[in-house]
Amino acid sequence: MTTAPLRKDAARNWERIVAVARVLVDEGTPLQLNDVARRAQLGVGTVYRHFPTAEALLETVATPCLEALVAHGEQALADDNPRSALAGFLARTIEAQVTDASLAMVAAATTDTLPRTTELKQALLSVGAQLLERAHDAGVVRPDLTSDDLVPLMCGVAYAANVHSIPTTRVETARRYLTALLEGLCTPYSHGDSAATADSGSGKTARLTG
């Protein structure tokens, strides 16, 4: 079932609401639809017609980030190096967690408001599990590491980076913590194997050393 496209004025209002919500989330301000309407200079009824709850609006704000992570994960599955594929996916996920406040809140929610959010979260878990399985099959990660371990481990790294660094160094700190974690997760390199790197999407890498 497809949704009919919005009229131009309705589409502009939708975009304005989401843009204002994005700013509020980045500021660390809790989303309240009345506040969003005031800042967007729109009627409260207009905001509620597009987003009946603040949770629906928050999930909409987080959707582009979730879509980008899923797309990156799917691309990583085409990487013929299971070690670097998994490391790159985890690095990209960590970077998103420390740079997009909406992602952490939506990921932590026990229930979803929008079907699209559930679809994306399930796809993200699935691609992570597939990348881990490939790494297991190649013998490059600890055999006792399960896909259920990945989320709490990544959340732990993100939390530590958020608490123990300032915003301008948060991504760098997260990468450093992730590298230390990965060195503990991965099995030692076979003789003659070189260190792999995980592209984090910003020109820097997270090393995995044996």
MIKOLFI-841046 format. One record per residue (C-alpha): residue number from 0; residue in one letter; x, y, z. Coordinates in nm, 4 decimals, m for minus. Each point is the difference from the previous one (the first is absolute). Example, Ala and Ser with C-alpha at 12.3 -4.5 7.8 and 13.67 -1.06 7.14 Angstrom:
<recs>
<rec nr="0" rest="A" xx="1.2300" yy="m0.4500" zz="0.7800"/>
<rec nr="1" rest="S" xx="0.1370" yy="0.3440" zz="m0.0660"/>
</recs>
This chain:
<recs>
<rec nr="0" rest="M" xx="0.0000" yy="0.0000" zz="0.0000"/>
<rec nr="1" rest="T" xx="0.1433" yy="0.3347" zz="m0.1053"/>
<rec nr="2" rest="T" xx="m0.0700" yy="0.3375" zz="0.1545"/>
<rec nr="3" rest="A" xx="m0.1393" yy="0.2700" zz="m0.2264"/>
<rec nr="4" rest="P" xx="0.2469" yy="0.2856" zz="m0.0533"/>
<rec nr="5" rest="L" xx="m0.0599" yy="0.3125" zz="0.2047"/>
<rec nr="6" rest="R" xx="m0.1187" yy="0.3217" zz="m0.1591"/>
<rec nr="7" rest="K" xx="0.2802" yy="0.2522" zz="m0.0440"/>
<rec nr="8" rest="D" xx="m0.1096" yy="0.2116" zz="0.2960"/>
<rec nr="9" rest="A" xx="m0.0419" yy="m0.3066" zz="0.2202"/>
<rec nr="10" rest="A" xx="0.3400" yy="m0.1311" zz="m0.1076"/>
<rec nr="11" rest="R" xx="0.1604" yy="0.3338" zz="0.0882"/>
<rec nr="12" rest="N" xx="m0.1654" yy="m0.0091" zz="0.3413"/>
<rec nr="13" rest="W" xx="0.1195" yy="m0.3572" zz="0.0555"/>
<rec nr="14" rest="E" xx="0.3555" yy="0.0955" zz="m0.0892"/>
<rec nr="15" rest="R" xx="m0.0128" yy="0.3062" zz="0.2260"/>
<rec nr="16" rest="I" xx="m0.1250" yy="m0.2060" zz="0.2937"/>
<rec nr="17" rest="V" xx="0.2709" yy="m0.2617" zz="m0.0435"/>
<rec nr="18" rest="A" xx="0.2701" yy="0.2673" zz="m0.0381"/>
<rec nr="19" rest="V" xx="m0.1073" yy="0.1711" zz="0.3222"/>
<rec nr="20" rest="A" xx="m0.0113" yy="m0.3356" zz="0.1793"/>
<rec nr="21" rest="R" xx="0.3502" yy="m0.0769" zz="m0.1265"/>
<rec nr="22" rest="V" xx="0.1281" yy="0.3239" zz="0.1552"/>
<rec nr="23" rest="L" xx="m0.1724" yy="m0.0730" zz="0.3308"/>
<rec nr="24" rest="V" xx="0.1434" yy="m0.3511" zz="0.0152"/>
<rec nr="25" rest="D" xx="0.3479" yy="0.1316" zz="m0.0746"/>
<rec nr="26" rest="E" xx="m0.0440" yy="0.2567" zz="0.2785"/>
<rec nr="27" rest="G" xx="m0.0994" yy="m0.2732" zz="0.2411"/>
<rec nr="28" rest="T" xx="m0.3465" yy="0.1502" zz="0.0421"/>
<rec nr="29" rest="P" xx="m0.2824" yy="m0.2532" zz="0.0555"/>
<rec nr="30" rest="L" xx="m0.2444" yy="m0.0041" zz="m0.2892"/>
<rec nr="31" rest="Q" xx="m0.3379" yy="0.1487" zz="0.0838"/>
<rec nr="32" rest="L" xx="m0.2373" yy="0.0476" zz="m0.2908"/>
<rec nr="33" rest="N" xx="m0.1317" yy="0.3331" zz="0.1271"/>
<rec nr="34" rest="D" xx="0.3561" yy="0.1307" zz="0.0218"/>
<rec nr="35" rest="V" xx="0.0752" yy="m0.1323" zz="m0.3494"/>
<rec nr="36" rest="A" xx="m0.3086" yy="0.1767" zz="m0.1365"/>
<rec nr="37" rest="R" xx="0.1043" yy="0.3284" zz="0.1609"/>
<rec nr="38" rest="R" xx="0.3553" yy="m0.0182" zz="m0.1312"/>
<rec nr="39" rest="A" xx="m0.1150" yy="m0.1064" zz="m0.3462"/>
<rec nr="40" rest="Q" xx="m0.2571" yy="0.2817" zz="m0.0010"/>
<rec nr="41" rest="L" xx="m0.2761" yy="m0.2437" zz="m0.0799"/>
<rec nr="42" rest="G" xx="m0.3306" yy="m0.0792" zz="0.1618"/>
<rec nr="43" rest="V" xx="0.0028" yy="m0.2750" zz="0.2600"/>
<rec nr="44" rest="G" xx="m0.2662" yy="m0.1854" zz="m0.1999"/>
<rec nr="45" rest="T" xx="0.2280" yy="m0.0036" zz="m0.3035"/>
<rec nr="46" rest="V" xx="0.2792" yy="m0.1635" zz="0.1967"/>
<rec nr="47" rest="Y" xx="m0.2343" yy="m0.2580" zz="0.1526"/>
<rec nr="48" rest="R" xx="m0.1418" yy="m0.0894" zz="m0.3412"/>
<rec nr="49" rest="H" xx="0.3467" yy="m0.0947" zz="m0.1183"/>
<rec nr="50" rest="F" xx="0.1295" yy="m0.1458" zz="0.3263"/>
<rec nr="51" rest="P" xx="m0.2584" yy="m0.1140" zz="0.2551"/>
<rec nr="52" rest="T" xx="0.2664" yy="m0.0573" zz="0.2664"/>
<rec nr="53" rest="A" xx="0.3441" yy="0.1310" zz="0.0868"/>
<rec nr="54" rest="E" xx="0.1295" yy="m0.3568" zz="m0.0365"/>
<rec nr="55" rest="A" xx="m0.1130" yy="m0.0124" zz="m0.3622"/>
<rec nr="56" rest="L" xx="0.1814" yy="0.3262" zz="m0.0673"/>
<rec nr="57" rest="L" xx="0.3173" yy="m0.1184" zz="0.1738"/>
<rec nr="58" rest="E" xx="0.0018" yy="m0.3217" zz="m0.2018"/>
<rec nr="59" rest="T" xx="m0.0428" yy="0.2020" zz="m0.3185"/>
<rec nr="60" rest="V" xx="0.3011" yy="0.2107" zz="0.0947"/>
<rec nr="61" rest="A" xx="0.2041" yy="m0.3171" zz="0.0574"/>
<rec nr="62" rest="T" xx="m0.1106" yy="m0.1722" zz="m0.3225"/>
<rec nr="63" rest="P" xx="0.2710" yy="0.1400" zz="m0.2334"/>
<rec nr="64" rest="C" xx="0.2721" yy="m0.1136" zz="0.2401"/>
<rec nr="65" rest="L" xx="m0.1501" yy="m0.3483" zz="0.0303"/>
<rec nr="66" rest="E" xx="m0.0358" yy="m0.0255" zz="m0.3776"/>
<rec nr="67" rest="A" xx="0.3622" yy="0.1023" zz="m0.0499"/>
<rec nr="68" rest="L" xx="0.1216" yy="m0.2588" zz="0.2515"/>
<rec nr="69" rest="V" xx="m0.2007" yy="m0.2779" zz="m0.1643"/>
<rec nr="70" rest="A" xx="0.1314" yy="0.1012" zz="m0.3422"/>
<rec nr="71" rest="H" xx="0.3571" yy="m0.0008" zz="0.1289"/>
<rec nr="72" rest="G" xx="m0.0500" yy="m0.3415" zz="0.1558"/>
<rec nr="73" rest="E" xx="m0.1361" yy="m0.1427" zz="m0.3229"/>
<rec nr="74" rest="Q" xx="0.3009" yy="0.1384" zz="m0.1876"/>
<rec nr="75" rest="A" xx="0.2304" yy="m0.1517" zz="0.2616"/>
<rec nr="76" rest="L" xx="m0.1434" yy="m0.3433" zz="m0.0759"/>
<rec nr="77" rest="A" xx="0.1579" yy="0.0294" zz="m0.3442"/>
<rec nr="78" rest="D" xx="0.3453" yy="0.0515" zz="0.1526"/>
<rec nr="79" rest="D" xx="0.2041" yy="m0.3177" zz="m0.0492"/>
<rec nr="80" rest="N" xx="0.1927" yy="0.0710" zz="0.3226"/>
<rec nr="81" rest="P" xx="m0.2332" yy="m0.1047" zz="0.2852"/>
<rec nr="82" rest="R" xx="0.2210" yy="0.1619" zz="0.2627"/>
<rec nr="83" rest="S" xx="0.0088" yy="0.3455" zz="m0.1552"/>
<rec nr="84" rest="A" xx="m0.3678" yy="m0.0264" zz="m0.1006"/>
<rec nr="85" rest="L" xx="m0.1107" yy="m0.0567" zz="0.3585"/>
<rec nr="86" rest="A" xx="0.2396" yy="0.2593" zz="0.1393"/>
<rec nr="87" rest="G" xx="m0.1126" yy="0.2624" zz="m0.2504"/>
<rec nr="88" rest="F" xx="m0.3646" yy="m0.0622" zz="0.0784"/>
<rec nr="89" rest="L" xx="0.0588" yy="0.0274" zz="0.3747"/>
<rec nr="90" rest="A" xx="0.2082" yy="0.3154" zz="m0.0457"/>
<rec nr="91" rest="R" xx="m0.2734" yy="0.1647" zz="m0.2070"/>
<rec nr="92" rest="T" xx="m0.2614" yy="m0.1004" zz="0.2573"/>
<rec nr="93" rest="I" xx="0.2020" yy="0.1413" zz="0.2891"/>
<rec nr="94" rest="E" xx="0.0585" yy="0.3265" zz="m0.1836"/>
<rec nr="95" rest="A" xx="m0.3728" yy="0.0340" zz="m0.0635"/>
<rec nr="96" rest="Q" xx="m0.0782" yy="m0.0662" zz="0.3652"/>
<rec nr="97" rest="V" xx="0.2262" yy="0.2788" zz="0.1234"/>
<rec nr="98" rest="T" xx="m0.0952" yy="0.2540" zz="m0.2669"/>
<rec nr="99" rest="D" xx="m0.3767" yy="m0.0496" zz="m0.0364"/>
<rec nr="100" rest="A" xx="m0.1913" yy="0.0309" zz="0.3268"/>
<rec nr="101" rest="S" xx="m0.3205" yy="m0.1277" zz="m0.1586"/>
<rec nr="102" rest="L" xx="0.1563" yy="m0.3384" zz="m0.0785"/>
<rec nr="103" rest="A" xx="0.0819" yy="m0.0873" zz="0.3600"/>
<rec nr="104" rest="M" xx="m0.3498" yy="0.0901" zz="0.1199"/>
<rec nr="105" rest="V" xx="m0.1772" yy="m0.1943" zz="m0.2741"/>
<rec nr="106" rest="A" xx="0.2310" yy="m0.2992" zz="0.0359"/>
<rec nr="107" rest="A" xx="m0.0608" yy="m0.0106" zz="0.3760"/>
<rec nr="108" rest="A" xx="m0.3800" yy="0.0091" zz="m0.0315"/>
<rec nr="109" rest="T" xx="m0.1664" yy="m0.3326" zz="0.0785"/>
<rec nr="110" rest="T" xx="m0.2852" yy="0.0671" zz="m0.2420"/>
<rec nr="111" rest="D" xx="m0.0220" yy="0.1847" zz="m0.3295"/>
<rec nr="112" rest="T" xx="m0.2705" yy="0.2355" zz="m0.1196"/>
<rec nr="113" rest="L" xx="0.0663" yy="m0.0210" zz="m0.3719"/>
<rec nr="114" rest="P" xx="0.0139" yy="m0.3277" zz="m0.1974"/>
<rec nr="115" rest="R" xx="0.2936" yy="0.1412" zz="m0.1960"/>
<rec nr="116" rest="T" xx="0.2002" yy="0.0344" zz="0.3209"/>
<rec nr="117" rest="T" xx="m0.0575" yy="m0.3647" zz="0.0902"/>
<rec nr="118" rest="E" xx="0.0942" yy="m0.1060" zz="m0.3529"/>
<rec nr="119" rest="L" xx="0.3268" yy="0.1946" zz="0.0099"/>
<rec nr="120" rest="K" xx="0.0973" yy="m0.1133" zz="0.3493"/>
<rec nr="121" rest="Q" xx="m0.0596" yy="m0.3624" zz="m0.0947"/>
<rec nr="122" rest="A" xx="0.1987" yy="0.0452" zz="m0.3224"/>
<rec nr="123" rest="L" xx="0.2882" yy="0.1525" zz="0.1967"/>
<rec nr="124" rest="L" xx="0.0058" yy="m0.2905" zz="0.2433"/>
<rec nr="125" rest="S" xx="m0.0192" yy="m0.2467" zz="m0.2866"/>
<rec nr="126" rest="V" xx="0.2896" yy="0.1476" zz="m0.1945"/>
<rec nr="127" rest="G" xx="0.2102" yy="0.0166" zz="0.3150"/>
<rec nr="128" rest="A" xx="m0.0717" yy="m0.3663" zz="0.0699"/>
<rec nr="129" rest="Q" xx="0.0929" yy="m0.0943" zz="m0.3572"/>
<rec nr="130" rest="L" xx="0.3281" yy="0.1910" zz="0.0188"/>
<rec nr="131" rest="L" xx="0.0830" yy="m0.1681" zz="0.3293"/>
<rec nr="132" rest="E" xx="m0.0866" yy="m0.3427" zz="m0.1415"/>
<rec nr="133" rest="R" xx="0.2341" yy="0.0584" zz="m0.2943"/>
<rec nr="134" rest="A" xx="0.2753" yy="0.1026" zz="0.2416"/>
<rec nr="135" rest="H" xx="m0.0658" yy="m0.3126" zz="0.2071"/>
<rec nr="136" rest="D" xx="0.0163" yy="m0.2208" zz="m0.3083"/>
<rec nr="137" rest="A" xx="0.3327" yy="0.1591" zz="m0.0925"/>
<rec nr="138" rest="G" xx="0.1313" yy="m0.0563" zz="0.3517"/>
<rec nr="139" rest="V" xx="0.0871" yy="0.3663" zz="0.0571"/>
<rec nr="140" rest="V" xx="m0.2147" yy="0.0727" zz="0.3062"/>
<rec nr="141" rest="R" xx="m0.0385" yy="m0.1732" zz="0.3318"/>
<rec nr="142" rest="P" xx="m0.2217" yy="m0.3077" zz="m0.0380"/>
<rec nr="143" rest="D" xx="m0.1931" yy="0.0832" zz="0.3173"/>
<rec nr="144" rest="L" xx="m0.1108" yy="0.3432" zz="m0.1266"/>
<rec nr="145" rest="T" xx="m0.3692" yy="0.0009" zz="m0.1014"/>
<rec nr="146" rest="S" xx="m0.2096" yy="0.2495" zz="m0.1921"/>
<rec nr="147" rest="D" xx="m0.1893" yy="0.0752" zz="0.3208"/>
<rec nr="148" rest="D" xx="0.3280" yy="0.1274" zz="0.1437"/>
<rec nr="149" rest="L" xx="0.0560" yy="0.2621" zz="m0.2683"/>
<rec nr="150" rest="V" xx="m0.2694" yy="0.2494" zz="0.1036"/>
<rec nr="151" rest="P" xx="0.0963" yy="0.0273" zz="0.3698"/>
<rec nr="152" rest="L" xx="0.3687" yy="0.0131" zz="m0.0898"/>
<rec nr="153" rest="M" xx="m0.0524" yy="0.2801" zz="m0.2509"/>
<rec nr="154" rest="C" xx="m0.2284" yy="0.1863" zz="0.2401"/>
<rec nr="155" rest="G" xx="0.2671" yy="m0.0310" zz="0.2657"/>
<rec nr="156" rest="V" xx="0.2646" yy="0.1526" zz="m0.2258"/>
<rec nr="157" rest="A" xx="m0.2331" yy="0.2832" zz="m0.1000"/>
<rec nr="158" rest="Y" xx="m0.0958" yy="0.0697" zz="0.3615"/>
<rec nr="159" rest="A" xx="0.3628" yy="0.0069" zz="0.1091"/>
<rec nr="160" rest="A" xx="0.0913" yy="0.2386" zz="m0.2825"/>
<rec nr="161" rest="N" xx="m0.2909" yy="0.2301" zz="0.0826"/>
<rec nr="162" rest="V" xx="0.0871" yy="0.0105" zz="0.3698"/>
<rec nr="163" rest="H" xx="0.3768" yy="0.0226" zz="m0.0207"/>
<rec nr="164" rest="S" xx="0.0532" yy="0.2460" zz="m0.2836"/>
<rec nr="165" rest="I" xx="m0.1140" yy="0.3379" zz="m0.1244"/>
<rec nr="166" rest="P" xx="m0.2106" yy="0.0334" zz="m0.3166"/>
<rec nr="167" rest="T" xx="0.2938" yy="0.1035" zz="m0.2181"/>
<rec nr="168" rest="T" xx="0.1992" yy="m0.3143" zz="0.0868"/>
<rec nr="169" rest="R" xx="m0.2888" yy="m0.2431" zz="0.0441"/>
<rec nr="170" rest="V" xx="0.0338" yy="m0.1803" zz="m0.3332"/>
<rec nr="171" rest="E" xx="0.3758" yy="m0.0371" zz="0.0397"/>
<rec nr="172" rest="T" xx="m0.0466" yy="m0.1344" zz="0.3527"/>
<rec nr="173" rest="A" xx="m0.2661" yy="m0.2442" zz="m0.1163"/>
<rec nr="174" rest="R" xx="0.2303" yy="m0.1297" zz="m0.2733"/>
<rec nr="175" rest="R" xx="0.2799" yy="m0.0514" zz="0.2501"/>
<rec nr="176" rest="Y" xx="m0.2256" yy="m0.1876" zz="0.2406"/>
<rec nr="177" rest="L" xx="m0.1393" yy="m0.2092" zz="m0.2845"/>
<rec nr="178" rest="T" xx="0.3485" yy="m0.0940" zz="m0.1171"/>
<rec nr="179" rest="A" xx="0.0872" yy="m0.1171" zz="0.3519"/>
<rec nr="180" rest="L" xx="m0.3219" yy="m0.2030" zz="0.0104"/>
<rec nr="181" rest="L" xx="0.0564" yy="m0.1560" zz="m0.3407"/>
<rec nr="182" rest="E" xx="0.3479" yy="m0.1118" zz="0.0955"/>
<rec nr="183" rest="G" xx="m0.1608" yy="m0.2010" zz="0.2774"/>
<rec nr="184" rest="L" xx="m0.2765" yy="m0.1407" zz="m0.2195"/>
<rec nr="185" rest="C" xx="0.2116" yy="m0.1154" zz="m0.2900"/>
<rec nr="186" rest="T" xx="0.2072" yy="m0.3139" zz="m0.0119"/>
<rec nr="187" rest="P" xx="0.3757" yy="0.0377" zz="m0.0554"/>
<rec nr="188" rest="Y" xx="0.1144" yy="0.0481" zz="m0.3571"/>
<rec nr="189" rest="S" xx="0.1307" yy="m0.2991" zz="m0.1840"/>
<rec nr="190" rest="H" xx="0.3669" yy="0.0038" zz="m0.0918"/>
<rec nr="191" rest="G" xx="0.0706" yy="0.2628" zz="m0.2627"/>
<rec nr="192" rest="D" xx="m0.3419" yy="0.1643" zz="0.0217"/>
<rec nr="193" rest="S" xx="0.0133" yy="0.3773" zz="0.0002"/>
<rec nr="194" rest="A" xx="m0.2012" yy="0.2351" zz="0.2187"/>
<rec nr="195" rest="A" xx="m0.3437" yy="0.0802" zz="m0.1365"/>
<rec nr="196" rest="T" xx="m0.1609" yy="0.3388" zz="0.0159"/>
<rec nr="197" rest="A" xx="m0.3614" yy="0.1057" zz="0.0303"/>
<rec nr="198" rest="D" xx="m0.1071" yy="0.3022" zz="m0.2005"/>
<rec nr="199" rest="S" xx="m0.2108" yy="0.2182" zz="0.2297"/>
<rec nr="200" rest="G" xx="m0.1285" yy="0.2170" zz="m0.2832"/>
<rec nr="201" rest="S" xx="0.1872" yy="0.3141" zz="0.1035"/>
<rec nr="202" rest="G" xx="0.3484" yy="m0.0577" zz="m0.1302"/>
<rec nr="203" rest="K" xx="0.1292" yy="m0.1751" zz="0.3121"/>
<rec nr="204" rest="T" xx="0.0274" yy="m0.3640" zz="0.0857"/>
<rec nr="205" rest="A" xx="m0.0469" yy="m0.2321" zz="0.2933"/>
<rec nr="206" rest="R" xx="0.2892" yy="m0.2497" zz="0.0124"/>
<rec nr="207" rest="L" xx="m0.0435" yy="m0.3629" zz="0.0897"/>
<rec nr="208" rest="T" xx="0.3255" yy="m0.1447" zz="0.1200"/>
<rec nr="209" rest="G" xx="0.0659" yy="m0.3544" zz="0.1015"/>
</recs>
